[in-house]
């Protein structure tokens, strides 16, 4: 369901269609892996994501803080629809860059 494209400098994680409660719990280990393996750039791919809730937002913010602490970067790729509206409303885009391509 989730693939992790691997590159020493950049890691891309494709998020599921519904990034809420249960999916967030399933991804905790992958997020931990992203932080521990020190890529200079982490990209969360929202291409297939149609829904996100507060637990999804919380997981992204938590990941962002940990990645930034290591002086690395986090970007959100192809954020559209409901996830875009919610993250825009919560001003996530003011802190974590939204990108349209890698």
N, C-alpha and C positions, 0 to 999 in steps of 0.2 A: 504493500500500500504506500509506504513512504520510502523514497529512494534518496540516498545520500551520494551525491556526485563528489568524488574525491580529488583533491588537488592540494598540494602543500600550502599554497597561499590562500586559496578560496574554497570554501565548502558551501554547497547548495543543498538545502533540505526542502523537499516538496511536502507541503502540508496537505492534510486530508480535506475532503469536501466540507465536512462539518468539524470545525476546530473549536470544540467546547468540551466541557466536563471529562468524559471518558477518553476522548482522543488526546486531551492535554495530559492526562495521567499516563497514557501509553507512550507519549513522546518525551516524558521526563528524562528517561535514560539517554535518548538521542541528544537532547539539549545538553545534558551533562557531558556527553562525549564531545560535543562541539566545543564546549568550554575547555575541557581537559586537553584536547589535541591542538589547541593553540593555532588555529588558522588565522591569518592576518585579517581575513575578510569572511564573514558568514552571511549568507543570503537565504532568507526564508522565502520560498516560492509559493505564492498565493494563487497561481494560475487556475487551480481546480477548486479553490476554497470559496464556498458560497455563503458560509455562515460562521461567525465567531461570536463568542459571548465574553463575559467578564473574566472567566477563568483562562480563556485563550489570550486575552489582552494581558492579563497578569503574568502569564508564562512568558510572553514576548518581552514585557518590561523587565522581568526578573533576568531573563537571558541577556537582554541589552546591558543591564547594569554590570553583570559579571564579565561580559565580553569587553566592555569599555574599561573596566578595571585593569585589564591586561593590555590596554592601549591598542585593542583590535577594533574592527568595525562590524556593525550589523546593518543590513539593508533589507527592505521588504520589496519583493518583486511581484509585479502584476497584481496589485491590490485593486479590486473593483467591487461593485455591488454593495451588499450589506456590510462586508468587512471594511470597505473603504469609508462608507458613511459613518459607521460607528467609530473607527479610528480617527477620522477627521473631526468628528464631534468631540472626542476625547483629546484631540490635539496631539495624538501619537506622532503624526506626520511632522510636527514641529521639532521633535526630538530624534526620531528614527527615520532616515531617508527612505522615501518610496522611489523605486526605480522601475523603468519600463523594459529594460533589457540588461543583459549581463555584459 
